[in-house]
Amino acid sequence: MNCIMDGFKSIEIKNFRGIDHLKIDDFSRVNVMLGQNNSGKTTVLEAIAMLMSMSNPDIPQAINAIRARKPFSNFIDIQYYFNNLDITTPPEVRAEQTDGIFRHMKLELSYVFDELADSQKAHQKQMGTVKYVNTLEMNFNVSNGTAMQNYQSWLRVNSQGLVVNRKVADGYLENKRAWLTPSDLMTSNLANDLADLFKRNRKDAIIALLKLFDSRVNGIEILIDDIYVGFEGMAQMLSLSMMGDGLRRYLNIVAAAANPHINILLIDEIDNGLHYSVYKKLWQSLFALASATGKQIFVSTHSKETLYYLNDMLQETPAYKPDMRLYTLERTVKKGLQAYMLTHEGLRGACENDIELRSISL
């Protein structure tokens, strides 16, 4: 079954982290981001994640925490979303969905006096006593090409950076969900994600995907907040924490991919922690899930081997060929940051002729 894709057709990013301006068109079901270090691959994934959660004023700090590999992020770190740390130029993300709806989000930082009379506010501003920003605004709109609805969410912090107030946009209900899988081996809430899938009778689907990784797998359970995997010929199930990094990383990815409530899956550095022998199986799993469920998937990678195994999988399963787009992000001298797109035919030609795709000298 080939479900209608539910996702984005194009995206435009301005003044977002290290990206001053970037426009990418013609997205498909599975989109692979390539490029040198600091070319913007992870930033593109983060921009999509934020656009899909644009009514949630906590999402910028949550994404920063993922990037920094720590439980939480300080409010002051939000300045790193602003290109060249210029907080007077708002980061913006705009995208067209496959259903013809347009999304546009803008981040803005400001100082708001909450508990002062107007005369006191004017005096404070006149005296120049404002020393820090305390408010993050997420201003966004949704349109169908003619009618447009504008919304605003915000959060406010005290001088120590602790959140003292927040507001979620009135009248807006998000009907799509994105999931950002970081480059780390696994996320801390994998057990909770799997438990939710098991409640929805998705355990057999997870086992089937694990069998692609290791044909001996015959079961998976969550016991006392730990994950156990069963193997044929083993007297008892084994704790996932005692297994290799590859299986943990693979399970983390396929659990998110199998979640029916996730519309867009964002996988940063998909090759991290995985042995090359798993690459083809993982690509096959992702394309199969995207095709069967209508999900859209965005992937970043540094690995040349990953691309070769992607090409092999596409040649073995021609039905998936139209579902792939590959984009190399390159900072050019004349045009700045550009995204150069290849379809399956370009990928095949590059692999057959050993042409470097992760960087284009311009």
KOLMI-425980 format. One record per atom (N, C-alpha, C): x, y, z; residue in one letter. Coordinates in steps of 0.05 Angstrom, whole numbers, plus 5000, padded with zeros to 4 digits. Layout:
residues N
XYZA;...
This chain:
residues 362
501749765000M;500050005000M;501850255000M;501050444984N;502650694981N;500850924990N;501051015015C;499351225026C;500151495016C;498351685015I;498951965007I;500752085028I;502952215019M;504852325037M;503652565052M;504152575078D;503152795095D;505652945105D;506253175093G;508653315101G;509053575086G;511553645079F;512153895067F;513053855038F;512354055021K;513254064993K;515854224991K;516054435008S;518354615006S;518754755032S;521054875036I;521655025060I;523555255054I;523155485068E;524955705065E;525755795093E;528455825098I;529555885124I;531156145122I;530656325141K;532056585141K;533156645169K;535656715171N;536856815196N;536556625219N;536656365213F;536256155233F;538956015238F;540056055262R;542755955269R;544756045247R;546155855235G;548255935216G;547155965188G;544555945184I;543355975157I;542256265154I;543456415136D;542356685131D;539956665112D;540156485092H;537856445075H;538256175060H;536156015060L;536255765045L;533355685037L;533055605012K;530455515003K;530855234990K;529155044998I;529354774987I;526554694977I;526454604952D;523954524939D;523854224933D;521454134926D;521053874916D;521753644935D;520853674960F;521253464980F;519653214971F;520552984979S;519152734974S;518752595001S;518252325000R;517752185025R;520252165043R;522452095031V;524952075046V;527052265034V;527952455050N;529752665041N;532352655057N;534552635042V;537152595055V;538752855052V;539752955075M;541353205076M;544353135078M;545953235059L;548753195060L;550153465062L;552753455068G;554253705069G;556653685088G;558453875087Q;560753875104Q;559853955133Q;561653935152N;561054025179N;560254325178N;558254385194N;557254665197N;555954765171N;555154585153S;553754665129S;550854725133S;549754635156G;546954695162G;545054455161G;546154205159K;544453965158K;542653945182K;543853955206T;542353925231T;540454165234T;541354395226T;539654635229T;537154615212T;537254495189V;534854455173V;532854275187V;533854065199L;532153885215L;530854035238L;532454195252E;531354345275E;529354555266E;529754675243A;527754875233A;525154735228A;525254505216I;522754355211I;521354275237I;522954185256A;521854105282A;520454335295A;521654575294M;520554805307M;518054895293M;518054885266L;515654965251L;513354785257L;513854535263M;511754345269M;510754375298M;512154535314S;511354575342S;511254875348S;510355025328M;510555325329M;508755445350M;506855295361S;505155415382S;506255355410S;508355205412N;509555125437N;511955305444N;511655495463P;513855675469P;516255545483P;515955295491D;518155145504D;519954995484D;519054975459I;520454815439I;523254925433I;523755185432P;526555275426P;528555175446P;527855195472Q;529655095492Q;529854795491Q;527754655485A;527854355483A;529754275461A;529654405438I;531354335416I;534254405423I;534754635436N;537454705445N;538554485464N;536854385481A;537754175500A;538553925485A;537053855464I;537853625448I;540553665435I;540953905424R;543453965410R;545753955430R;545354065454A;547454075474A;547853815490A;546153615485R;546253365499R;546053405529R;544053555538K;543653595567K;540753615572K;539953575598P;537053555604P;535453805598P;536754045601F;535254295596F;537254495584F;536054705573S;537654925562S;536955185575S;538955355580N;538455615592N;537055805572N;535455985582F;533956165565F;535956335548F;538256405559I;540156575545I;541056435519I;540956165519D;541856015495D;540056055471D;537656175475I;535956225452I;537156415432I;539056585442Q;540356765424Q;541856625401Q;542556365405Y;543956215385Y;542256135361Y;539656185363Y;537956145340Y;538156385321Y;539256605330F;539356855314F;542056855298F;541856885272N;544156885255N;546157105264N;548657035268N;550757215277N;550057335305N;548357195320L;547557285347L;546257565346L;545157635324D;543757895321D;540857865329D;540157925354I;537457875363I;535458085353I;536358275337T;534558465325T;533458365298T;534658155288T;533758035262T;532457765268T;529857745267P;528457505276P;529057265257P;529557025268P;529556785251P;526756725241P;526556635216E;524056575204E;524156305189E;521956155190V;521755905175V;518955915162V;518955855136R;516455855121R;516455595104R;514055465103A;513955215088A;511155185075A;511155035053E;508554955041E;508154665045E;505854585056Q;505154315061Q;504154175035Q;504053915036T;503053765013T;500053805008T;498653905029D;495753955026D;495154245018D;497254395011G;496954665001G;496854885023G;497054805048I;497154995070I;499955095074I;500155365080F;502755485084F;503055545114F;505455495124R;506155565152R;508455775152R;508355955171H;510456155174H;510856215203H;513356195213M;513956245241M;516256435243M;516056615263K;518256805269K;518756815299K;521356795306L;522156825334L;523057105340L;522157215363E;522957485370E;523557495400E;525657635408L;526357685436L;525757975443L;524758015467S;524158285476S;524258295506S;523858545517Y;523658585546Y;520858695551Y;519458565570V;516758645577V;516658695607V;515658935615F;515258995643F;512558895651F;512458695668D;509958575675D;508358725696D;509658805717E;508258905741E;508659195747E;509459345727L;509959635731L;507759795718L;507160025730A;505260215717A;506560325692A;504860435674D;505960545649D;508060765654D;507560935674S;509561145679S;512261035688S;512060815704Q;514560685713Q;516060555690Q;514460425672K;515660305648K;517160505631K;515860735627A;517060945611A;519561045624A;519461075651H;521861175665H;524160975663H;523560715666Q;525660515665Q;526960515637Q;525260535616K;526360545589K;528060785585K;527061015595Q;528561265591Q;531261265606Q;531361135629M;533761115645M;535660905634M;534760745615G;536460535604G;537060315623G;535260235640T;535760035660T;535159755651T;534259715626V;533659455616V;536359325608V;537059105622K;539758985618K;539558705605K;537158595602Y;536958325591Y;534158295578Y;533958125559V;531358055547V;530057845566V;527457865568N;526157665586N;523757535572N;523257585547T;520957475533T;521657365506T;520757115502L;520956995475L;518156985463L;517857095439E;515357085425E;515656905401E;513656725398M;513456565374M;511056665358M;511456825339N;509356945322N;509156775297N;506756675291F;506456495268F;503656525256F;503556435231N;500956445217N;500656195199N;498156145193V;497455915175V;495556025154V;496055955129S;494356055107S;493955835086S;491855875071N;491255695049N;491655825022N;493256045022G;493756194998G;492056444995G;489856455010T;488056695010T;487656785039T;486156635054A;485656705082A;488056635099A;488656815119M;490856765137M;489956815166M;490956635184Q;490456665212Q;493056715227Q;493156925243N;495656995258N;495356905287N;497556815298Y;497556725326Y;500156805340Y;500156795366Q;502556845382Q;502656675407Q;504956555412S;505556425437S;507956565449S;508256555475W;510556685487W;511156565515W;513656605523L;514356545551L;516156765562L;516156785588R;517557005601R;519156895624R;521557005628V;523356905649V;524057135668V;525157065692N;526157265710N;529157315705N;530457465721S;533257545717S;535057305719S;534157085732Q;535756845733Q;535256655710Q;533456735691G;532956565668G;530856355673G;529456355696L;527456165702L;524756255692L;523256075679V;520656145668V;518656215689V;517456455687V;515456545707V;512656565695V;512456555668N;509856565656N;510156475627N;507956365616R;507956285588R;505056285578R;504856315552K;502156305540K;502356155513K;500455965510V;500255815485V;498055955469V;498555975443A;496756125425A;493856045428A;492156255430D;489256205432D;488156125405D;486455925405G;484955845381G;486555675361G;488955595369Y;490555435350Y;490955155362Y;490354945347L;490754675355L;492454535334L;494854445342E;496654315323E;495654035316E;495353975290N;494353715282N;496453545269N;498953625271K;501153465261K;503353455282K;505053255280R;507153215300R;509753125286R;511953245294A;514553175284A;516153055308A;518052885301W;519752755321W;522652785313W;524252925329L;527052965323L;528752755338L;529952575323T;531652365335T;534552465334T;535752525357P;538452635357P;540552445348P;543052535344S;545152365335S;546252175356S;545352215382D;546152035403D;545051765398D;546051565413L;545251285408L;542251245413L;541151365434M;538351325440M;537451545458M;534851595458T;533751795476T;532851675502T;532651835523S;532051735549S;529251625553S;527351705535N;524551625538N;523851395519N;525751235510L;525151025491L;523250825504L;523550755529A;521750565542A;518850665542A;518550925547N;515851045546N;514651035518N;516351085498D;515451085470D;514550805462D;516150605470L;515350325464L;512850235479L;512650325504A;510250245520A;507750355506A;507950595496D;505550715482D;504950555457D;506950475442L;506550315418L;505250045425L;506249925447F;505149665455F;502249685463F;501449905476K;498649945483K;496949965458K;498150055436R;496650085411R;496949845393R;497749615405N;497949365390N;500049375367N;502249525372R;504349555352R;506749385359R;506649205379K;508949055386K;509848875363K;508048745350D;508748565328D;510248715306D;509448965301A;510749135280A;513649185288A;514049245314I;516749295324I;518449045322I;517348815329I;518848565327I;519648515298I;517748555279A;518348515251A;520548685241A;520648945251L;522849125243L;525449035256L;525348935280L;527848835293L;528948595279L;527148425268K;528048195253K;529648275228K;529048505217L;530748595195L;533548655204L;533848735229F;536448795240F;537848535248F;536348355261D;537448095270D;535147885268D;535447705250S;533247515245S;532647335269S;534347325289R;533947155312R;532047285332R;531447535330V;529647675349V;526847545348V;525847475372N;523147355373N;521347485394N;522247705407G;520547835427G;521848085438G;520148255450I;521148495463I;519148565486I;520148635509E;518548705532E;519748935547E;518049075563I;518949285581I;518549185609I;520649145624L;520449035651L;522049215670L;520649325690I;521849505710I;523449725697I;522149855679D;523350095665D;525850025649D;526149785642D;528349705624D;527249555601D;528649545578I;527649415554I;529249155551I;527748935546Y;528948675543Y;528148565515Y;530148435502V;529748325476V;530248025477V;528447875465G;528747585464G;529947485437G;531547275439F;532847165415F;532446865415F;532046755391E;531746465388E;534246325399E;533846115414G;536045965425G;537046075452G;536046305461M;536946415487M;534946335508M;536046255532A;534346165554A;532746395566A;533646645564Q;532246865575Q;532747115558Q;531047315562M;531247565546M;533647725557M;534747885540L;537148045546L;536448335549L;537648475569S;537248755573S;538448915549S;536849105539L;537849265517L;540349425525L;540449505550S;542749665560S;545349505559S;545149245558M;547549075557M;548348995529M;546749085509M;547249015481M;548949235467M;549549175442G;551249365427G;549749625421G;551349825414D;550150085408D;548350075383D;549149905364G;547649895339G;544649825343G;544049615359L;541349535362L;539749755377L;541049885396R;539650095411R;538950335393R;540850415377R;540450635358R;538250555338R;538450315327Y;536450225308Y;533650215320Y;533450115344L;530850095357L;529650375363L;531350565370N;530550835375N;529250955350N;530550905327I;529551025302I;526950885293I;526850625293V;524450485283V;522150525302V;522650565328A;520350615346A;518950875339A;520551075333A;519451335325A;518051305298A;519251155279A;518151125253A;515450975254A;515250785273A;512850625274A;510550755290A;511150985303N;509051125318N;507051245299N;504451165301P;502451265283P;501751565286P;502651685309H;501951965314H;504052155304H;506252045293I;508452215283I;508052245253I;507852495243N;507552545215N;510252575201N;512152715214I;514752765203I;516852665222I;518652495212L;520852385227L;523452525218L;524952635237L;527452775232L;529752615246L;531552515230I;533652345240I;536352475235I;537752555256D;540352695253D;542552485254D;544352495234E;546552315231E;545652025235E;544151935215I;542951665217I;544951445219I;547351485210D;549451275211D;550751255238D;550351445256N;551851445281N;551251195298N;553251055305G;552950815323G;552150565309G;551750575282L;550850335268L;553150215251L;553249955251H;555149815234H;554149825205H;556049845186Y;555249875158Y;553349655148Y;553549415161S;551849195152S;548849245157S;548249445173V;545449495180V;544249715162V;545849855148Y;544950095133Y;542650015113Y;543049815097K;541049745077K;538449665091K;538649515113K;536149425127K;534649665138K;536149865149L;534950095160L;533550265138L;534950305115W;533650445093W;531150305084W;531250045082Q;528949895074Q;526649935093Q;527249925119S;525149965139S;523850245137S;525550445134L;524450725133L;522750765109L;523650675085F;522050715061F;519450565063F;519550315074A;517150155076A;515150295094A;516050395117L;514250525136L;513150785124L;514850945111A;513951195098A;511851135077A;512250935062S;510350865041S;507750765052S;507850595073A;505450475084A;503850665101A;505050865113T;503751035133T;503351325124T;504651405102G;504451675093G;506251875107G;508151765124K;510051945138K;511952065118K;513152285127Q;515352415113Q;517852395131Q;520152335119I;522552285134I;524752465123I;526252595142F;528552755136F;530952645151F;533152605137V;535552475148V;537952635141V;539852655160S;542452765154S;544552545158S;546652565143T;548752365145T;551452475136T;553652355147H;556352415139H;557552185123H;556151955124S;557351705115S;557051655085S;559251615072K;559151545043K;558051265040K;558751085059E;557750805057E;554650805059E;553550985076T;550650995078T;549351045051T;550551225036L;549451295009L;549651064990L;551850914991Y;552150684974Y;550050464980Y;549550425005Y;547550225013Y;544650325007Y;544250585008L;541750704999L;541350644970L;543350694954N;543150634925N;542650344920N;544050164934D;543549874930D;540649804937D;539649914958M;536849854966M;534949944945M;535350184934L;533550294914L;533750134888L;536050024881Q;536249864857Q;534749594861Q;534849494885E;533549244891E;530449274894E;529649524902T;526749574906T;526049824890T;525649794864P;525250024846P;522750184853P;520750064867A;518350214874A;518950444892A;521150434907Y;521850654925Y;523350884912Y;524250844888K;525951054875K;524651324874K;522051354866P;520951624865P;520651764892P;520951604914D;520451704941D;522951834953D;525251844938M;527751934950M;528652204937M;529552384954R;530852624946R;533452654963R;535552744950L;538052784963L;538953074959L;539753204980Y;540553494978Y;543253524991Y;545053644975T;547753714985T;547654014991T;548254085017L;548354365025L;551154465022L;551454685007E;554154785001E;554155095004E;556155195017R;556455485019R;558155584995R;556855714977T;558155804952T;559256084955T;561156154939V;562356424940V;560356634931V;558956584909K;557256794897K;554356784908K;553256554913K;550456524920K;549956454949K;551956434965G;551556354993G;550756064996G;549256005017L;548455725022L;546355635001L;546955404988Q;545155304968Q;544655004973Q;542354904964A;541654624966A;541554504938A;543254314932Y;543354194905Y;542053914907Y;539953884891M;538253644893M;538953434872M;538853174881L;539052954864L;536752754869L;535852624848T;533952404850T;535452144851T;534051924850H;535351664851H;537251624827H;536651744804E;538351714781E;541051844785E;541052084797G;543552214804G;545152064825G;543751954844L;545151794865L;546451554852L;544951414835R;546151174822R;548651254805R;548451464790G;550751544774G;553151624791G;552651754813A;554851834831A;556151594843A;554551394851C;555651154864C;557150984843C;556150964819E;557450804798E;560150924790E;560351194791N;562751334783N;564351444806N;563651364830D;565051434855D;565351744857D;563151884852I;563152184854I;562452264882I;563952444893E;563352544920E;560852714920E;558952634937L;556352774939L;556152954964L;557852894984R;557553045009R;558553325008R;559953394986S;560953664983S;561253714953S;560553954945I;560854044917I;562554294917I;564754294903S;566554524902S;565554724883S;564754954893L;563655174876L;564855434884L;
